[in-house]
Amino acid sequence: MSKPTSQSSSDASDRSKQRPYSDEFRGDVVRLITDEGYSIAAAAKACGVSDQTVLNWYGRYASASEAAGDDATVEELRAEVVRLRKHLRRAERERAILEKATAYFAKGLLRSTSGSTSIKPSF
């Protein structure tokens, strides 16, 4: 894994355009997760970047992996099935969490509006 590239500039406008980590480094971090079985937190700790940064990279680079084509070997097809099943499980977990969060906030919203008094217009 190559080291991140570092650029130093005193100009604030240049800082907003900086990319402190090379694409190769980002890809290497994502491969730790996809190929080596690291968790997001473990990969972040191992590479010295924040969990959120690694999560963003994972979302960007892991989904860009190529699907096995018509000329793929059985091994490549099996690897793709494993990858897709992991992706499906994660999506199902995320959906379940979102459903629970929606129900929780909807319940709170209903409670806050049910006890309120109605405002009568004065003409």
N, C-alpha and C positions, 0 to 999 in steps of 0.2 A: 504494500500500500504506500503510495507516495505521500509525501508531506504536503500540507496545504500550502498554497502560494500566498505570500504576504506582500501587500503593497502598502506603502506609507505615503500619505499625502496630507498636507496641512490644509488644503482647500476642502471646505465642507461639501461643496457640490460634487467633487470627485469622490468623496466618501460614500455618497448615496448610490453611485454607480459601481462601487467596488464589488468584486466577487471574491471574498477572502478564501474560498475553497475552490479548487479546480474541479472540473466535471469528472475527471478520473478519480479524484479522492471521494467525491460524492458517490460515484458508482461503486467504489470499493466498500464504502460503508454500507450501502444497500445490499451488496453481495454478502456481507457478513450476516445479514438478516435472512436473506432468501436462500443462500447456499449453505451457510455454516450453522444456521439455526439459532443465532443470537436473538435475544429480545431487543426491542427498541432501546430500552434503558441500558442494557449491557453493551450494545453497539455504541451508544452515545458516550458512555463512560470510557470504553476502550479507546475511543478516538478523540476524546476531549471536547466534545460539542454538546449542546443542550439536547434534551429528549425531543423537544418540539422541532428543532432543526432537523434531526434525524427522521422524525415522523413526516415532515414536509418532503424531505428527499425521498423517503420510501414511497410516498404517494405519487411523486413525480416520476421516479426512475423505475420502480418495481412494476408499475402498470404498463411501462413501455416495453416490457419484454415481449419478444416476438412469439406468436403462436406457431405451433408446429404445422407445417404445410402438408400438402398431399404426398410429398416425397420423404416425409419424416420417418425415422426408424421407430420401431416398437418402443425402444428405450426413451426416445424423445417424446413420444406420445404418452407414455406412462408418467414421465416427469411433468408434462403439461397437465395431466389429469390431477396429479398431486397438488401442483401449484393452484389450479382452478378450484379444487376442493378447499384448500386453505383460504383462498380468497372468498369463496362462498360462505364458509363458516364465519369469517370475520365480518362480512357484510350482514349476515343474519344476526350476529351479536350486536352490531351497531344499530340495526333496525329495532331489535328488542329494547335496547337502551333508549332509543328515541321514542318508542311507543310508551315506555314507562314514564319518561320525562314529560311527554305530552299529556298523559293522563294526570300526572302529579300537578302540573301547572294548570290544567283545565279544572281540576278539583279545587285548587286554591282560588282560581278566578271565580268559580261558582260560589264558593263560600264568601268571598269578599263582596259579591254583588247581591247575594240573597238577604243579607242583613241590613242592607242600606235602605234608607228611606227615600221615597221618590220625591223629587223636587217638583212642586206645582208651580206653573207659570203664573205670574201676577200681571194681570192686564189692567 
